[in-house]
Amino acid sequence: MPLLTPSEYRPPFWLRNAHAQTIYGGRLRRVTGPAYTRERIDTPDGDFLDLDWAKGGAQRVAVLSHGLEGSSDRVYVRAMARALLRAGWDALAWNYRGCSGEPNRLLRAYHSGETGDLDLVVRHAFDRHGYAALALVGFSLGGNLTLKYVGERGEALDPRIRGAVAFSAPVDLAAGAVELAKPSRRVYMHYFRRSLLAKAREKAARFPGAFDLARLEAARTFFDFDDAFTAPVHGFRDAADYYRQCSANRYLSGIRIPALLVNAADDPFLGPACYPAEAARAHPFFHLEAPERGGHVGFVRPNGDGAHWAEARAAAFLEAAEGA
């Protein structure tokens, strides 16, 4: 019964506040390297994805999926790529549509359940780059994406995919939206809203009438934004339908490889349904670890080589998964 209680993670004495962890881990931490080599691949529907590679000559690769409005350049992605290179993995940090510094070609963008693009990246790593083994690591939105991907494929998942790790993942999207609508989370909502609206305005200029921009401008919560843009643009009935179909929680029972979800109990982005303890207790492959502290994609605890706890935790879990 892989419910990991208590967690081994302990924050430094000077960084025990959830918001401080979140801000330090995402905005203030500095990571040097690794150097990326960019590759662009075309999607079957006429769009493109930009992939950033950090290679060390390994026969195994970790595919890293970033968070909402993130990119391969986020500090948590670079830090994970560096740590996994040191642990004997190549790293492939891919950028979702419109997240690599250039607008994507189509009206559609990315969303929390877009596993088709992730599958394209995985198949490209195997077919074009010839890796013998692959692991998946996702952060926040990318964590939900990662767990949904392995769960929905179940027994059909490529056997060369050995393990998956997700940090700070809103595996119940509706619960996450409710949490981020609280007044105390307004600073985070403002940050995301500004970035998402800028991209929506650019799309409205290229695709006039494709969605109601005025309604989007009035949106103040994720539910409002997803109801006005994400759902209609990506083929969902409404925000509730999008959340229901794309939350990883409904796919956890299908997971058939070692998979770890690490969600801090004090994460300011996650609601109670984002801690699927009962699913973990009854599951031979799905592990849930819920440290008391850690914030959102924080888990700050430096060691001598510049890595923090999350990187070491992922490397250790994936090493054990590949040997399982």
C-alpha positions as CSV (number, residue, x, y, z in Angstrom):
1,M,0.0,0.0,0.0
2,P,2.2,2.9,-1.3
3,L,1.0,5.8,0.8
4,L,4.2,7.3,2.0
5,T,3.6,8.7,5.5
6,P,5.3,10.5,7.0
7,S,7.4,12.2,4.3
8,E,11.1,12.5,4.7
9,Y,11.1,16.1,3.5
10,R,11.8,18.8,6.1
11,P,12.1,22.5,5.1
12,P,15.0,24.7,6.3
13,F,14.2,26.6,9.4
14,W,14.2,29.9,7.6
15,L,11.7,28.8,4.9
16,R,8.7,27.2,6.5
17,N,6.0,29.3,5.1
18,A,4.1,27.9,2.1
19,H,4.0,31.2,0.1
20,A,7.7,31.8,0.8
21,Q,8.5,28.3,-0.4
22,T,6.5,28.8,-3.5
23,I,8.0,32.2,-4.4
24,Y,11.6,31.2,-3.5
25,G,11.4,27.9,-5.4
26,G,9.8,29.4,-8.5
27,R,11.2,32.9,-8.7
28,L,14.2,33.5,-6.5
29,R,16.3,30.3,-6.8
30,R,19.1,30.4,-9.3
31,V,20.3,27.4,-11.3
32,T,23.3,27.3,-13.6
33,G,22.9,25.1,-16.7
34,P,22.5,22.7,-18.2
35,A,23.0,23.8,-21.7
36,Y,20.1,23.0,-24.0
37,T,20.0,22.1,-27.7
38,R,16.7,23.0,-29.2
39,E,14.8,20.8,-31.7
40,R,11.5,21.6,-33.4
41,I,9.1,18.9,-34.4
42,D,5.8,19.2,-36.3
43,T,2.5,18.0,-35.0
44,P,0.1,16.0,-37.1
45,D,-2.4,18.9,-37.2
46,G,0.1,21.4,-38.6
47,D,1.5,23.0,-35.5
48,F,4.9,22.6,-33.8
49,L,6.5,21.8,-30.5
50,D,9.9,23.0,-29.3
51,L,12.0,20.4,-27.4
52,D,15.0,21.4,-25.4
53,W,17.6,18.6,-24.9
54,A,20.3,18.1,-22.3
55,K,22.3,15.1,-23.3
56,G,25.1,13.3,-21.7
57,G,25.2,10.2,-23.8
58,A,22.8,8.0,-21.8
59,Q,20.6,5.3,-23.2
60,R,17.7,6.5,-21.1
61,V,15.9,9.8,-21.1
62,A,13.6,11.7,-18.7
63,V,10.8,13.8,-20.3
64,L,10.2,16.9,-18.2
65,S,6.7,18.6,-18.4
66,H,6.5,22.2,-17.0
67,G,3.7,24.0,-15.3
68,L,1.0,26.4,-16.4
69,E,2.5,29.3,-18.4
70,G,6.0,27.8,-17.8
71,S,8.6,26.6,-20.2
72,S,11.7,24.5,-20.3
73,D,13.6,27.5,-18.9
74,R,11.8,27.5,-15.5
75,V,14.3,27.0,-12.7
76,Y,12.6,23.9,-11.4
77,V,12.9,22.3,-14.9
78,R,16.5,23.2,-15.3
79,A,17.3,22.0,-11.8
80,M,15.6,18.7,-12.5
81,A,17.4,18.3,-15.9
82,R,20.8,19.0,-14.2
83,A,20.1,16.5,-11.4
84,L,19.0,13.7,-13.7
85,L,22.0,14.3,-16.0
86,R,24.2,13.7,-12.9
87,A,22.1,10.6,-12.2
88,G,22.8,9.0,-15.6
89,W,19.8,10.2,-17.6
90,D,19.5,12.4,-20.6
91,A,16.8,15.1,-20.2
92,L,14.2,16.3,-22.6
93,A,12.4,19.4,-21.5
94,W,9.5,20.1,-23.9
95,N,7.6,23.3,-24.3
96,Y,3.8,23.2,-24.7
97,R,2.2,25.0,-27.7
98,G,2.9,28.7,-27.3
99,C,5.3,28.3,-24.4
100,S,8.7,28.4,-26.1
101,G,8.8,32.1,-26.8
102,E,6.9,32.0,-30.1
103,P,3.1,31.8,-30.6
104,N,1.9,28.5,-32.0
105,R,0.3,28.4,-35.4
106,L,-3.2,27.3,-34.5
107,L,-6.1,28.6,-32.4
108,R,-5.7,25.7,-30.0
109,A,-3.1,26.0,-27.3
110,Y,-2.4,23.6,-24.5
111,H,-4.3,22.4,-21.5
112,S,-4.1,20.2,-18.4
113,G,-5.2,17.0,-20.2
114,E,-3.4,17.3,-23.6
115,T,-1.7,14.0,-23.5
116,G,-1.6,13.7,-27.3
117,D,1.2,16.2,-27.5
118,L,3.1,14.4,-24.7
119,D,2.7,11.1,-26.5
120,L,4.1,12.7,-29.7
121,V,7.2,13.8,-27.7
122,V,7.6,10.3,-26.1
123,R,7.3,8.6,-29.4
124,H,9.8,11.0,-31.0
125,A,12.3,10.3,-28.2
126,F,12.1,6.6,-28.9
127,D,11.8,6.6,-32.7
128,R,14.1,9.4,-33.7
129,H,16.6,9.3,-30.8
130,G,16.7,5.6,-30.1
131,Y,16.4,5.5,-26.3
132,A,16.1,2.2,-24.6
133,A,14.2,3.5,-21.5
134,L,12.2,6.6,-20.6
135,A,10.8,8.2,-17.5
136,L,8.3,11.1,-17.0
137,V,8.6,14.0,-14.6
138,G,5.9,16.7,-14.4
139,F,5.4,19.8,-12.4
140,S,2.0,21.3,-11.5
141,L,-0.1,21.2,-14.7
142,G,2.6,19.0,-16.1
143,G,2.3,16.6,-13.2
144,N,-1.4,16.2,-13.8
145,L,-0.6,15.6,-17.5
146,T,2.0,13.0,-16.6
147,L,-0.2,11.0,-14.3
148,K,-3.2,11.2,-16.7
149,Y,-0.9,10.0,-19.6
150,V,0.3,6.8,-17.8
151,G,-3.1,6.1,-16.3
152,E,-5.2,6.4,-19.4
153,R,-2.9,4.2,-21.3
154,G,-2.8,1.5,-18.6
155,E,-1.6,-1.9,-19.9
156,A,-1.0,-0.3,-23.4
157,L,1.7,2.0,-22.2
158,D,5.0,1.5,-23.9
159,P,6.9,-1.0,-21.7
160,R,10.1,1.1,-22.2
161,I,8.5,3.8,-20.0
162,R,9.8,2.8,-16.6
163,G,8.4,5.3,-14.1
164,A,6.7,8.7,-13.5
165,V,7.0,11.4,-10.9
166,A,4.7,14.4,-10.4
167,F,5.2,17.3,-8.1
168,S,2.5,19.8,-6.9
169,A,0.0,18.4,-9.3
170,P,-3.7,19.5,-9.3
171,V,-5.0,16.0,-10.0
172,D,-8.5,17.3,-9.3
173,L,-8.7,20.4,-11.5
174,A,-11.9,21.7,-10.1
175,A,-10.5,21.6,-6.6
176,G,-7.4,23.5,-7.7
177,A,-9.6,26.2,-9.4
178,V,-11.6,26.6,-6.2
179,E,-8.5,27.0,-4.1
180,L,-7.0,29.6,-6.5
181,A,-10.2,31.6,-6.5
182,K,-9.8,32.4,-2.8
183,P,-8.9,36.0,-1.9
184,S,-5.7,34.9,-0.2
185,R,-4.5,33.5,-3.6
186,R,-5.2,36.7,-5.5
187,V,-1.5,37.4,-6.2
188,Y,-1.1,34.0,-8.0
189,M,-4.3,34.5,-10.0
190,H,-3.1,37.9,-11.1
191,Y,0.1,36.5,-12.4
192,F,-1.5,33.7,-14.4
193,R,-4.3,35.9,-15.6
194,R,-1.9,38.5,-17.1
195,S,0.1,35.9,-19.0
196,L,-2.9,34.0,-20.2
197,L,-4.8,37.1,-21.3
198,A,-1.8,38.3,-23.3
199,K,-1.8,35.1,-25.3
200,A,-5.6,35.1,-25.7
201,R,-5.5,38.6,-27.1
202,E,-2.8,37.6,-29.7
203,K,-5.0,34.7,-30.7
204,A,-8.1,36.9,-31.0
205,A,-6.2,39.1,-33.4
206,R,-5.3,36.2,-35.6
207,F,-8.6,34.3,-35.3
208,P,-11.3,36.9,-35.1
209,G,-14.6,35.7,-33.6
210,A,-13.2,32.3,-32.5
211,F,-14.1,33.0,-28.9
212,D,-15.6,35.8,-26.8
213,L,-12.7,38.0,-25.9
214,A,-14.8,40.5,-23.9
215,R,-16.0,37.6,-21.7
216,L,-12.4,36.5,-21.3
217,E,-11.3,40.0,-20.3
218,A,-13.9,39.9,-17.6
219,A,-12.7,36.6,-16.2
220,R,-11.3,36.8,-12.7
221,T,-11.0,33.1,-11.8
222,F,-9.7,30.0,-13.6
223,F,-13.2,28.7,-13.9
224,D,-14.3,31.8,-15.7
225,F,-11.2,31.7,-18.0
226,D,-11.6,28.0,-18.7
227,D,-15.3,28.4,-19.4
228,A,-14.6,31.2,-21.9
229,F,-11.5,29.9,-23.6
230,T,-10.0,26.6,-22.7
231,A,-13.2,24.6,-22.9
232,P,-14.7,25.9,-26.2
233,V,-11.3,26.1,-28.0
234,H,-10.4,22.6,-27.1
235,G,-13.7,20.8,-27.6
236,F,-15.1,20.6,-24.1
237,R,-18.7,21.5,-23.3
238,D,-17.7,23.9,-20.5
239,A,-15.2,24.3,-17.7
240,A,-16.8,21.6,-15.6
241,D,-16.6,19.2,-18.5
242,Y,-13.0,20.1,-19.1
243,Y,-12.1,19.6,-15.4
244,R,-14.0,16.3,-15.2
245,Q,-12.4,14.8,-18.4
246,C,-8.8,16.0,-17.7
247,S,-8.3,15.5,-14.0
248,A,-5.7,12.8,-13.4
249,N,-7.6,11.5,-10.4
250,R,-10.0,9.6,-12.6
251,Y,-7.2,7.7,-14.4
252,L,-5.0,6.7,-11.4
253,S,-6.5,3.2,-11.2
254,G,-5.1,2.5,-14.7
255,I,-1.5,3.2,-13.7
256,R,0.7,0.1,-14.3
257,I,4.2,1.5,-13.7
258,P,5.8,2.9,-10.5
259,A,4.4,6.4,-10.2
260,L,4.9,9.0,-7.4
261,L,2.8,12.0,-6.6
262,V,4.4,14.5,-4.2
263,N,1.9,17.2,-3.1
264,A,2.8,19.3,-0.1
265,A,0.0,19.5,2.5
266,D,0.4,23.3,2.6
267,D,0.4,23.8,-1.2
268,P,-1.6,27.1,-1.8
269,F,-2.7,25.9,-5.2
270,L,-4.3,22.6,-4.2
271,G,-7.7,21.6,-2.7
272,P,-8.4,18.5,-0.6
273,A,-9.3,16.3,-3.6
274,C,-5.7,16.8,-4.9
275,Y,-4.5,14.3,-2.2
276,P,-5.8,10.9,-3.3
277,A,-4.8,9.0,-0.3
278,E,-7.5,6.2,-0.7
279,A,-6.3,5.6,-4.3
280,A,-2.8,5.2,-3.1
281,R,-3.7,2.8,-0.2
282,A,-5.4,0.5,-2.6
283,H,-2.9,0.7,-5.5
284,P,0.2,-1.4,-6.1
285,F,1.9,1.1,-8.4
286,F,0.7,4.6,-7.4
287,H,2.5,6.3,-4.5
288,L,1.4,9.4,-2.8
289,E,3.7,11.5,-0.6
290,A,2.3,14.6,1.2
291,P,5.0,16.4,3.2
292,E,3.6,18.8,5.8
293,R,5.4,21.7,4.1
294,G,6.8,22.5,0.7
295,G,4.5,25.0,-0.9
296,H,3.9,24.8,-4.7
297,V,6.9,23.4,-6.6
298,G,9.0,24.5,-3.6
299,F,10.5,21.7,-1.6
300,V,13.5,23.8,-0.9
301,R,16.4,22.1,0.8
302,P,19.8,22.7,-0.7
303,N,22.6,20.2,-0.4
304,G,26.2,20.4,-1.3
305,D,25.9,20.1,-5.1
306,G,23.2,22.7,-5.5
307,A,20.3,20.2,-5.9
308,H,17.2,20.5,-3.7
309,W,15.1,17.8,-2.2
310,A,12.7,17.4,-5.2
311,E,15.5,16.6,-7.6
312,A,17.0,14.0,-5.3
313,R,13.6,12.5,-4.6
314,A,12.8,12.1,-8.3
315,A,16.2,10.6,-9.1
316,A,16.0,8.1,-6.3
317,F,12.4,7.0,-7.2
318,L,13.2,6.6,-10.9
319,E,16.3,4.6,-10.1
320,A,14.3,2.2,-8.0
321,A,11.5,2.1,-10.6
322,E,13.9,1.1,-13.4
323,G,15.3,-1.7,-11.3
324,A,11.9,-2.9,-10.3
